[in-house]
Amino acid sequence: MGHMMKKIYFLAFILTSLVGAAQNNVLTNEATKLCQNKQLDAAKTKIAEALNSDEKLQPYTWYVAGFIYKECYKEFDSKKRDSPYREQAAEYFIKALDLDKKHEHSGNIKTGIKYLASTYYNDALLRTREFDEATETEPEKLFNMFRKLMRTAEPGCNLNTYDKEFHQQVAQRYFDLWQINIDNNDLPDKALKHYNEAIRVDSSDCMLYYNIGVLHYNRAVFMYRSIGPNTDMFDLIDIQMRASDIIKSKALIAMTKADKLCPSSSEILRGLLYMNKALERDKDIEYFKSEIERLIAEGKMKNLAPPKK
């Protein structure tokens, strides 16, 4: 169904080393040294002492706490999507940023927040490949944490690329689940909702319209497949009319939009051909056949397989 599944985009954030602090941050500095020596349990204990002392007034103390818990997440919990270490690290970094009115440590704090954001983003994308109806809210929860952290670190930053990718992935997953359970009409509706969210971000992406066209086309095909030897004649006529209307008023409109955005795309032309075949439009069938033959002659198209069902 198009080329929906893309490689996960890893944000390239590199955390800087812990920096020195004021001389009176004794407990925080001890926690820093323990963390640098990979003594994470001892570092957690020491930073807890610091957070229960007057040092809690210093943004640097909260930054170090976030850094230590971030390291614990990397060391112990990097495979856990619900890691308490990651959640705690995020809280500490946010607190540090809020306290850092003089912006003495804001650069390092924001780097830490962005790092955690990238892990939530990657986990969200991974989860879109495997969720089911019982766990369908999990990817969005992870993605919302990514958005929250990015907005905290860089208010007003443009997240359109990530929004689009996420909604594409979720839509694809719902589509795949629908192919397994074609009687569940909620699944294509949910897929369509996320495709439209992706279009809201980028209305120039022809493959989004292509995928919507394929979704509606498959809906019509599944209706045709429901016809059997025992189907009542009037039910048969009703099914045929409704399926034809879906192709004409939804599938074909979306695929035509895709064709306008990406003229001469072999996938889109193939979709238009099979939709017009379903509607028995001879003139349009001949046109798209000739276009496809031209692409084959030019070496730009290899086969005439129909859109995936």
Secondary structure, 3 states (H helix, E strand, C coil): CCCCCCCCCCCCCCCCCCCCCCCCCHHHHHHHHHHHCCCHHHHHHHHHHHHCCHHHHCHHHHHHHHHHHHHHHHHHHCCCCCCHHHHHHHHHHHHHHHHCCCCCCHHHHHHHHHHHHHHHHHHHHHHHCCCCCCCCCHHHHHHHHHHHHHHHHCCCCCCHHHHHHHHHHHHHHHHHHHHHCCCCCHHHHHHHHHHHHHHHHCCCCHHHHHHHHHHHHHHHHHHHHCCCCCCCHHHHHHHHHHHHHHHHHHHHHHHHHHHHHCCCCHHHHHHHHHHHHHCCCHHHHHHHHHHHHHHHHCCCCCCCCCCCC
